[in-house]
Amino acid sequence: MGNDRTILFLCPHNAAKSVIAAAYFERLAAERAVTLRATSAGTDPDPSVAPGVAAALLTEGIDVRGHRPRNVTREDLATACRVVSLGCDLGDIGPPGLVVEHWDDVPSPSADLTRACAVIAARIRQLVDTEASKRGQ
């Protein structure tokens, strides 16, 4: 993997779980001065972020209303330092040897948005702690 600066979060529609994860990662990484960035994509993107997700994140001071869901590309997968799937099947798009971390325990935001956000936030805290310790930050 070439880019040690980007973590890629994936969910099927790039409208909920991956958007939440990337937003939480960006905020916590900035707070902890972890010099990584996050991006998100999907395998079957929706036209826009789920309204409930956008509203919930806005109440936390995170504005994702301008995010436009997009398709994951082979380049995204090849250049990310870490790929995290939240219920996403990549099929044959991933390059050989691609390591994907699966967060399949995150509940559906449409069924329980509060719980989904809590599970993602806990995972993001662990991820940022891991990345910070790797870099001595």
N, C-alpha and C positions, 0 to 999 in steps of 0.2 A: 504494500500500500504506500502510495507516494506522499500524500499530504498529511503531515502530522499535526495539522491545525484544525481539521474539520471532523465533527462527529455527525453522521447522517442518521436521522430518525425516520423510520418508514412505517406507514400504516396504509391499508388499502386505498382510502380515499383522500389522504392528506388533508383532511378536514377537521380532525378531532385529536386523536391520541398523539400523532407525530407532531402536530402543531403545539399541543400542550407541552410535550417533552422538550421540543426545541426552545420554546419560550422560557420555560423554567430553567433549562440549562443555561441559556444566554444570561439570564438575570443572576443566577447563583455563581456562574463562572466570573462574571464581572465583579460581583461582591467579593469573591475570594481571590481575585486577580489571577485566575487561571487563564492562560493565553491560548485558549481553544475557542472555536466558534461552532455553532450548531446550524444545521440546515435540515429541511424535511422534504419528503416527497412521498408519492404513492404509486401503486401499480394500476389503479383505475381511479384517477382523481375526480373529485366532485367539482362543480363550478365555483364553489366558494367555501369558506370556513363555515362550519356548523354555527348557526346563530347563537345557540346556547353556550357553546365554547367561547365564542368571541365575547359574549356578554359576561360570562364568568371570569375570564381573564382580565377584562377591562375593570372589573371590580377590584382586582388585585394590582391594578396599575400597569397592566401589560396590554398593549393595543395590537391585536393581530387582524384587525378589520381589513387592512390592506394586503394581507397575505393571499396569494392566488395559488390554490393547489396545483401541483405540477406532477408530471410523470417522472419517475426515477429513471436515470440513464445509466448506461454501462460506465460512463466516465465518473458519475457520482460514486458508484460502488467501487471503482478502481482507485479513486483518489482519496477517499475518506480514510482517516486513521482508525475509525471504529464505525461499525454499522450496527444499529439497534433496530430490530423489527418488533413492532407492536401488533402482532396478528397478521402479518403480511407474508404472502407466499411469493417469492421472487421468481419461481419457475426457473427458466434457463438463462435469465438475464445476467446473473452474477458471473464474474470471471472465475476461472478455475482457482480453487484454493481460498475463495472468499470465506472469511469467518464472520458469521452473523450471530449476534447476541439476541436471544429471543426473550422478550418480556410478555409472555403469553398470559400472565396472571392479572393483567390490567382489565378491569371490567369495562363493558361497553359504556361510553359516555352517554349514549342515548338512554340507557337503562338506569345509570346511577353516576351522574356527572361528578358529584362531590366525592364519591369513593374513587372514581377513576383518577381525579386530580390528586387525591391523597396518595394513592399507590404510585403514581408517576412521580410526584414530588419526593417521596421516600427513595425511589430508585435513583432519581437525579442527585439527591444528596450523596448517596453512596458513590455514584459515578464521579461526581466532582471531587469528593474526598480521594478517590483512587487516582484520578488524574493529577490532583494537586500533589499527592505524595510521590508520584512518578517523577514529577518535575521539581521536587523539593520546594514547593510553594506553600 
